[in-house]
Amino acid sequence: MIILLNKRFLYLIGLLGLLSLSNAIPEADAQVTVNVTESTPCFLNYTASYNILSNCNADGDFLGFFMEGWEWVTGGYFTMIIVSLIIGTVYIKYREAIYAIYIGIVFLPISYMYFPDVFISWAVIMAFVGVGTLIWYALIRQTQ
């Protein structure tokens, strides 16, 4: 009974020691003000009326003004969808995976500017599919 009491006493002392250490570590308050910009695109501003071209900077960046609607509809992935469609069309037409890889390599620096992490991962997946198709073609189709 005395040994059991001593073990419980030692556990209690250890627990109190851990609790006292937690008071020695200061708390961190992470109160940061995050400025959130307006999420509604400029072309959906119905109060702009006939000034929409000047208010949405169509004179300065006409390509950005034209693409803003498509980017808003596709969630910001319009250029990645276009490049994927071009690569898919070339593969369907020529049935050569290496052509699709070449086009992907050509579009990679341009698309990296817009989607650094998303497009790189998408390009790696497409390259693995293309190289896998070439390996499958070399091992299965050419050996029959």
N, C-alpha and C positions, 0 to 999 in steps of 0.2 A: 504494500500500500504506500509506503514511504517512497519507494522507487518510482511508482506511477505518479505520485504527487510531484516528485522532483522533475520528471519528464515534462509534465504539463506546465510546471513553473518555468522550465527552460524554454519551452515553446512560447509561453506568454512573454518572457523577456525578449526573445528573438523577434516576435511580432511587434512589440513596443519599440524595439530598436529600429526595425524597418519603417515604422510609422514616423519615428522621429527624423529619419533620414529624408523622408518625403517632404518634411517641412523645411529642410535645409536647401532644397532645390527651389529656386524662385519660379513663380508662374509666369507664363508668357501670354500676353494679351495681343492677339492678332486682329486689331481693328484697322482695316485698311479701307479707304474710300475708293470704290471702283466706279469710274466714269463710264456709263453705258451710252453709246451713241444712239441716234434714232434708227430703229430697225426697219422702218417703212422706206422702201426705195423711192427715189425722186419721181419716177413716172407715175406712182400711185398717189401723188399729192394732187388732190382734185381742186385745191384752191389756187393752183398755179395758172390755170386757164390758158390763155394764149401766150403767156410768158414761160411756158414749160421748157422751150428750147434754150432760152437764156438762163433760166433758173437751174436747170439740170446740167449745165456746162456742155451743151451740144456743140457750141462753137469751138471750144478749146479741145475737147476730147470726143470727137464724133464716134469713134470706134467703141469707146467705153460706154457712151450713151446708147449706142445700138445694142451692145452686148448685155447691158444691165438687165433688161427684161428676161433674156434667156438665162443669164446667170441666176436670177432670182427664182425662176421656175424650176431649174434643175438643182437648186441648192448650192450653187457655186462650182459645179462640176461640168459645166458645158463644154469647155475645151477638152477635158479628159474624155468626155463621151464622144466628141467629134473624132479625136485621134483614135479611140478604140474602134469606132465605126470604119474609119479608113483602113486600119490594120485588118479588121475582120473582112472587109470587102476585098482587099487585095489577097488575103488568104483564100477566100472562097473562089475568086476568079482564077488565080494561078495555081492553087493547090501546092504551094511551096512555102513551108514555114519560114525559110530563111529570108524571104522577101518581107514577110511581116516583121521579123526581127530587125531587118535593115531599116524599115520605116520607123519602128519603135526607137531605134538608136538615133535616127535623124531628129525625131520629135522630142527626144528626151531632154536635151538642154533647154528647149523652149518651154516644155511643160514643167521642168524642174523649177523654173522661175515662178510659176503660178502655184504649184502644189509640191513643195519640197519633199514631204514625207509620204503623202498619199500616192503620188505618181511614181515615186521610186519603188514603193512596195508593189504597186500595180504592174510596173514594168518588169520587176523581178518575177512576179507570178506569170506574166505573159511570156517572158523569155524561157522560164522553166517549161511551160506548156509547149512552146515551139521547139525547144531542144528535145523534150520528151517525145514529141511527134516525129522529129528527125530520127531519134534513136529507135522508136517503134518501127518506123518505115525501113530503117536499115536492117534491123534484126528480124522483123517478122515478114514484111512484104518482099524484101529482096532475097530472102533465103528460101522462098517457096518455089 
